[in-house]
Amino acid sequence: MISENLKKITNSIAGYTCTLVAVSKTKPVSDILEAYQAGQRVFGENKVQELTEKEALLPKDIEWHLIGHLQTNKVKYIAPFVSLIHSVDSEKLLSEINKQAFQVKRIIPVLLQIYIAQEETKFGLDKTEALALLSEIKEKYQNVEVKGLMGMASNTENENQVKMEFRSLSEFYQQIKEKYNLTILSMGMSGDYKIALEEGSTMIRVGSSIFGGR
Ligand SMILES: *Cc1c(COP(=O)(O)O)cnc(C)c1O
């Protein structure tokens, strides 16, 4: 089942330059191994404790991404191994990632999470805050590398609204990517990744369409 789902999604993104992050949150290690055996190497989790537990049990060539809101006091647990943090939504968090990366002698790749949805509940920076942060990161935070932007569209049936939210993030990304050397635009989940791809996503985070509902 999991390998068939993976194959379907991989086929549907074949015409795009896009990385699939398999979001395995709440799913058992056996499910992740099944996806691994089908060739998937990039996995995303949103809880630090769950991520560290799974990382310890699974093959070392898995790339682990942290995709959800991250509390500063938990950064230290993932700093030794995390491949990409998608959800930098404050300078305080960025500064802590930098500090913990220094402790383990790493440069940790991150994305800035940009607020694009209409909903009040979504975390993220606005574009002005992101620009302010980008302009000072290289000098102030030498153990993080900002690779790109991440955004979540509103959870709505209105596809046009979702498309416009992705488009606004994509336009912002296009405007700044050369200046700041950005290569990743992380947008799109199970319900909206096809729209995200049409709007220029280079990384989709797909959970339930691979592993089933949670
Ligand atoms: C859970 C989650 C996803 C995946 O959601 P699905 O709808 O299951 O594909 C993607 N991104 C983030 C930030 C998530 O928390």
The ligand as a Tripos MOL2 file, in Angstrom:
@<TRIPOS>MOLECULE
LIG
   15    15     1     0     0
SMALL
NO_CHARGES

@<TRIPOS>ATOM
      1 C1          1.3500   17.0960    8.7380 C.3       1 LIG1
      2 C2          2.0540   18.0930    7.9020 C.ar      1 LIG1
      3 C3          2.1880   17.9040    6.5000 C.ar      1 LIG1
      4 C4          1.5890   16.7380    5.7530 C.3       1 LIG1
      5 O1          0.1920   16.7870    5.7770 O.3       1 LIG1
      6 P1         -0.6940   15.7700    4.9100 P.3       1 LIG1
      7 O2         -1.9630   16.4980    4.7240 O.co2     1 LIG1
      8 O3         -0.8370   14.5330    5.7230 O.co2     1 LIG1
      9 O4          0.0150   15.5130    3.6390 O.co2     1 LIG1
     10 C5          2.8940   18.8620    5.8010 C.ar      1 LIG1
     11 N1          3.4560   19.9340    6.3970 N.ar      1 LIG1
     12 C6          3.3500   20.1440    7.7210 C.ar      1 LIG1
     13 C7          3.9760   21.3570    8.3070 C.3       1 LIG1
     14 C8          2.6460   19.2430    8.5210 C.ar      1 LIG1
     15 O5          2.5450   19.4580    9.8430 O.3       1 LIG1
@<TRIPOS>BOND
     1     1     2 1
     2     2     3 ar
     3     2    14 ar
     4     3     4 1
     5     3    10 ar
     6     4     5 1
     7     5     6 1
     8     6     7 2
     9     6     8 1
    10     6     9 1
    11    10    11 ar
    12    11    12 ar
    13    12    13 1
    14    12    14 ar
    15    14    15 1
@<TRIPOS>SUBSTRUCTURE
     1 LIG1         1 GROUP 0 **** ****
